[in-house]
Structures are given as C-alpha cells and as structure tokens.
Amino acid sequence: MKHYTKAEHLGDVEVAGASGVSFSDSDSLYISRAISKTSPNLGGIVSCTISLAQTDFLTTPFSYYSVAGGPNGSVAVRNETANELEFYSKERVKVFNMELPTGKQKGIAIDGQGHIYVCDSESDCVRVYESSGNLSRVITSPDIRKPQNIALMTNAVVVTCHGDAPATVCLDNTNELLWENDDLEEPVGVAVDDNNDVYVCDVDEGKVIMVTNDGEMTFDMLDEEQLQRGKPSDVAVSGNKMAVQLLNKDMVKLFRLTS
C-alpha cells in the first residue's frame, strides 16, 4: 500500500468567517462560516468547487462551526449560536434541526449510512444520531478525553482529544483502543483518506501531519511555509484532494496529494 507523501498547492478559497471544511464529493466542498470581525452579520455554509468557484449554500445571522458532507450531497452543520444540529439535503432542504445537549459540542462527521457523529468535549463522549435526528448510540471510552474532532475509518473512528494529555486516538467498533498518537500539543481537525491513513491539524505548531492507518508512522504533510504561517484548524480529504481551513486567515487552502 502506497501512502501519500507530498501535497501540491492547487489554490486558495477566501471565505470571511471560515470555520470548518468538508468535502461533498471529490470535486466540491462545504465551508462553514461563523460570525466574526470579518463577517459580523453573516454565517452559514458556502459551497465551493476545486476550481475555486463558490456560492452561498445557506446564509443566516448565526455562527456555524463544524460541518460534515454526507451521502448524496447532504450536509450536517453545528449551529453554535442556537446550540443546534442542522441537516440539509443537497437541494438545500432542511431535513431536521434539533437542540444539542448542553455542553461543549465540537466536531462532527457523517458515515455512509447518514449517521451523524457529534463530539461533546464536556461529557467526554461522541453521540451518534440517525439521519432522522434520533439518538442512535453514545461512544464512550477512557481514551476519549475532551474530544475535539472526529473522522471515520472503515471499521473504526479517529478522535482528536485535549485534556490532561492531548492525543489522537483510534477506536474500533467496540470502542477498544487500536492506537494512540501523542506527538502533537494541540491536535484539532482530523480526516481519513481511502487508505485509512489519518491527517491531523496541529494548530499550535501550524502544520498538518499524516499518521499511517496502523498508528506506527507519522510525518509532516504540510508545514508552516506551505500553510503561509496560518493556524490549521480543520482538514478534509476526498480521493487525492485535501482542504485545510486556516483559523486566522479566513481561508481554505486546497492541495493535491501524491505519493
């Protein structure tokens, strides 16, 4: 199995208030937008293609943080202002919105069946909702400590955690620990490619690392120079395309991955 080892810069997408990123398919992505100094009255979701063309998918006066593309172009997004989870079809029809438990809700992800995973850093768990909005199950483990973001492997989940000992952990379907990586001081955004290799943002050191699917090997995929000394907060991968959201630059940088 060949691992991706290089990233070629394709271009930048400038979105005021950009706060999260997720692919909807191999050639387009969703970018969530939060209320900020550069976007004081406009939150929502922006749809963008690899060729850098962008359109507003959803505009509201609320802050939207975590975003996750799902089956058939669907998208889930966390409304920080209202503490709600919202789910939309590709046609921009709201399927449901629901109030989330009181706490510190963080990253989200969607699997191939439309189940939505939501990290709760205050309760040290990940809640899994059906595409109807009903709670399906709760993932708990002593290894999940203040979960920040989540990505899905074929038969496992990968969660970035803060707490006393920041780490990226990989758990199987029975919530047993497969591996743990504690190389980063502040792991945040996380994504998985078709090889089940894992990409993790280190907002503290301004880089994105790759962890092989067995957790045995890591190396820097993107460094400070490639990220223009931005603070990578979220990452998404689809096929050989990668998108990285920079916390301090209102920008998403696009890359092509090669071996």
C-alpha positions as CSV (number, residue, x, y, z in Angstrom):
1,M,0.0,0.0,0.0
2,K,1.4,3.4,-1.0
3,H,0.9,6.3,1.3
4,Y,0.6,9.9,0.2
5,T,3.8,11.7,1.0
6,K,3.5,15.1,-0.8
7,A,1.0,17.9,-1.3
8,E,0.8,20.1,-4.3
9,H,-0.9,23.5,-3.8
10,L,-3.9,24.0,-6.0
11,G,-5.3,27.3,-4.8
12,D,-7.0,29.2,-2.0
13,V,-10.6,29.9,-1.2
14,E,-11.2,33.1,0.8
15,V,-14.4,33.0,2.9
16,A,-14.9,35.6,5.7
17,G,-15.5,33.7,8.9
18,A,-14.5,30.3,7.6
19,S,-14.6,27.9,10.5
20,G,-14.8,24.3,9.1
21,V,-14.5,22.3,5.9
22,S,-15.8,19.0,4.5
23,F,-16.0,17.5,1.0
24,S,-19.4,16.9,-0.5
25,D,-17.8,14.9,-3.3
26,S,-14.3,14.6,-4.9
27,D,-14.6,18.0,-6.7
28,S,-16.6,20.2,-4.3
29,L,-16.7,21.0,-0.6
30,Y,-18.7,22.7,2.1
31,I,-17.2,25.5,4.2
32,S,-19.0,26.6,7.4
33,R,-19.0,30.3,8.3
34,A,-19.1,31.9,11.7
35,I,-19.9,35.4,12.8
36,S,-16.6,37.2,13.2
37,K,-14.9,40.6,12.8
38,T,-14.6,40.0,9.1
39,S,-18.1,38.5,8.8
40,P,-20.1,40.4,11.5
41,N,-23.6,39.7,10.3
42,L,-23.3,36.6,8.0
43,G,-23.0,33.0,9.0
44,G,-23.9,29.8,7.2
45,I,-22.4,27.4,4.6
46,V,-20.5,28.1,1.4
47,S,-20.3,25.6,-1.4
48,C,-17.1,25.6,-3.3
49,T,-15.6,23.6,-6.2
50,I,-12.0,22.5,-6.6
51,S,-11.8,25.1,-9.4
52,L,-12.4,27.7,-6.7
53,A,-15.9,28.8,-7.8
54,Q,-18.1,29.4,-4.7
55,T,-21.8,30.0,-4.0
56,D,-23.8,30.5,-0.8
57,F,-25.5,27.3,0.2
58,L,-27.0,28.8,3.4
59,T,-26.9,32.3,4.8
60,T,-28.1,33.2,8.3
61,P,-27.2,35.6,11.1
62,F,-25.9,32.7,13.2
63,S,-22.4,31.2,13.7
64,Y,-21.9,27.8,12.1
65,Y,-18.8,25.9,13.1
66,S,-18.4,22.2,12.4
67,V,-19.6,20.9,9.0
68,A,-19.8,17.5,7.5
69,G,-20.7,16.4,4.0
70,G,-22.8,13.2,3.8
71,P,-24.3,10.8,1.3
72,N,-25.8,12.3,-1.9
73,G,-24.5,15.8,-1.2
74,S,-26.3,16.1,2.1
75,V,-24.6,18.2,4.8
76,A,-24.8,18.5,8.6
77,V,-23.7,21.6,10.4
78,R,-23.5,22.7,14.0
79,N,-25.2,26.0,14.8
80,E,-23.1,27.4,17.6
81,T,-25.4,30.3,18.3
82,A,-28.5,28.2,18.8
83,N,-26.6,25.0,20.0
84,E,-28.4,23.0,17.4
85,L,-27.5,20.3,14.9
86,E,-29.0,21.0,11.4
87,F,-29.1,18.6,8.5
88,Y,-29.8,19.6,4.9
89,S,-30.2,17.7,1.6
90,K,-28.2,18.6,-1.5
91,E,-31.1,20.7,-2.7
92,R,-30.8,22.9,0.5
93,V,-34.0,21.5,2.0
94,K,-33.7,21.3,5.8
95,V,-34.3,17.6,6.8
96,F,-34.2,18.4,10.5
97,N,-32.8,20.6,13.2
98,M,-32.5,19.6,16.8
99,E,-31.2,21.1,20.0
100,L,-28.0,19.5,21.2
101,P,-27.3,18.6,24.9
102,T,-26.0,21.5,27.0
103,G,-22.2,21.3,27.0
104,K,-19.3,21.9,24.7
105,Q,-20.2,20.4,21.3
106,K,-17.3,20.2,18.8
107,G,-16.6,18.4,15.6
108,I,-19.0,16.3,13.5
109,A,-18.8,13.6,10.8
110,I,-21.3,11.6,8.7
111,D,-20.9,7.9,7.7
112,G,-22.1,6.3,4.5
113,Q,-25.5,5.4,6.1
114,G,-26.1,9.0,7.1
115,H,-25.4,8.6,10.8
116,I,-24.1,11.9,12.3
117,Y,-21.3,11.8,14.9
118,V,-21.1,14.8,17.3
119,C,-18.2,15.3,19.7
120,D,-19.1,16.5,23.2
121,S,-15.9,17.7,24.9
122,E,-17.6,18.4,28.2
123,S,-19.2,14.9,28.6
124,D,-16.1,13.1,27.1
125,C,-18.2,11.2,24.5
126,V,-19.3,11.1,20.9
127,R,-23.1,11.0,20.3
128,V,-24.3,9.2,17.1
129,Y,-27.6,10.4,15.6
130,E,-29.7,8.8,12.8
131,S,-30.4,10.8,9.7
132,S,-33.9,11.4,11.2
133,G,-32.3,13.1,14.2
134,N,-33.0,10.3,16.7
135,L,-30.1,9.4,19.0
136,S,-28.7,6.0,17.9
137,R,-25.8,5.4,20.4
138,V,-23.2,7.1,22.5
139,I,-19.5,6.3,22.2
140,T,-17.6,6.4,25.5
141,S,-14.2,5.3,26.4
142,P,-11.5,6.2,29.0
143,D,-9.4,7.1,25.9
144,I,-11.8,9.8,24.8
145,R,-10.9,12.9,26.8
146,K,-12.4,16.3,25.8
147,P,-12.9,15.2,22.1
148,Q,-12.4,18.0,19.6
149,N,-13.0,16.4,16.2
150,I,-13.8,13.0,14.7
151,A,-13.1,11.2,11.4
152,L,-14.3,7.8,10.3
153,M,-12.3,4.8,9.1
154,T,-13.7,1.7,7.5
155,N,-14.2,-0.1,10.8
156,A,-13.0,2.5,13.4
157,V,-13.2,6.1,14.5
158,V,-10.4,8.6,15.0
159,V,-10.8,11.3,17.6
160,T,-8.6,14.2,18.5
161,C,-8.6,14.8,22.2
162,H,-7.4,17.6,24.5
163,G,-7.5,17.3,28.3
164,D,-4.5,16.5,30.5
165,A,-2.8,14.5,27.8
166,P,-3.6,15.7,24.2
167,A,-3.7,12.9,21.8
168,T,-5.2,11.4,18.6
169,V,-6.9,8.1,19.4
170,C,-8.2,5.3,17.1
171,L,-11.0,3.1,18.5
172,D,-12.6,0.0,16.8
173,N,-16.3,-0.6,16.6
174,T,-16.4,-2.0,20.2
175,N,-14.7,1.2,21.5
176,E,-11.4,-0.6,22.1
177,L,-8.2,1.4,21.6
178,L,-6.3,0.4,18.5
179,W,-3.6,3.1,18.7
180,E,-2.8,6.5,20.2
181,N,-0.6,9.3,19.0
182,D,0.5,11.9,21.4
183,D,3.1,13.8,19.2
184,L,1.0,17.0,19.0
185,E,0.4,19.6,21.7
186,E,-2.9,20.8,20.2
187,P,-4.5,18.3,17.7
188,V,-7.7,19.6,16.3
189,G,-9.1,18.9,12.8
190,V,-8.8,15.3,11.6
191,A,-9.5,13.5,8.3
192,V,-9.1,10.0,6.8
193,D,-8.2,9.1,3.2
194,D,-9.1,6.0,1.2
195,N,-6.2,4.1,2.6
196,N,-7.4,4.8,6.1
197,D,-4.4,7.0,6.7
198,V,-5.1,9.9,9.1
199,Y,-4.4,13.6,8.7
200,V,-4.3,15.8,11.8
201,C,-4.1,19.6,12.2
202,D,-1.6,20.9,14.8
203,V,-2.9,24.4,15.4
204,D,-0.1,25.1,17.9
205,E,2.8,24.3,15.5
206,G,1.0,25.3,12.3
207,K,1.3,22.1,10.4
208,V,-0.7,19.0,9.3
209,I,0.8,15.6,9.9
210,M,-0.1,12.2,8.5
211,V,-0.4,9.1,10.7
212,T,-0.4,5.8,9.0
213,N,-3.5,3.7,9.5
214,D,-1.8,1.4,12.0
215,G,-0.6,4.3,14.0
216,E,3.0,3.3,13.6
217,M,4.5,6.1,11.5
218,T,4.0,9.8,11.3
219,F,5.5,12.6,9.2
220,D,4.7,16.2,8.3
221,M,2.4,16.5,5.3
222,L,2.1,20.3,5.4
223,D,4.5,22.7,7.2
224,E,4.3,26.3,8.2
225,E,5.6,27.6,4.9
226,Q,3.1,25.7,2.8
227,L,0.3,27.0,5.1
228,Q,1.7,30.6,4.9
229,R,2.1,30.5,8.7
230,G,-1.6,30.1,9.2
231,K,-3.2,28.1,12.0
232,P,-4.7,24.9,10.6
233,S,-7.9,24.2,12.4
234,D,-9.8,21.8,10.2
235,V,-8.9,19.4,7.4
236,A,-10.8,17.3,4.8
237,V,-9.7,14.7,2.3
238,S,-11.5,13.1,-0.7
239,G,-9.6,10.9,-3.1
240,N,-6.3,12.7,-3.6
241,K,-7.7,16.1,-2.7
242,M,-7.1,17.9,0.6
243,A,-8.6,21.1,2.0
244,V,-7.2,22.8,5.1
245,Q,-9.1,25.6,6.9
246,L,-6.8,28.3,8.4
247,L,-8.2,29.7,11.7
248,N,-6.5,33.1,11.4
249,K,-6.7,33.8,7.7
250,D,-10.4,33.4,6.6
251,M,-9.1,30.9,4.1
252,V,-9.2,27.3,2.9
253,K,-6.2,26.0,1.1
254,L,-6.6,23.3,-1.5
255,F,-3.9,20.6,-2.3
256,R,-3.5,17.5,-4.5
257,L,-1.9,14.6,-2.6
258,T,0.7,12.4,-4.4
259,S,3.0,9.5,-3.4
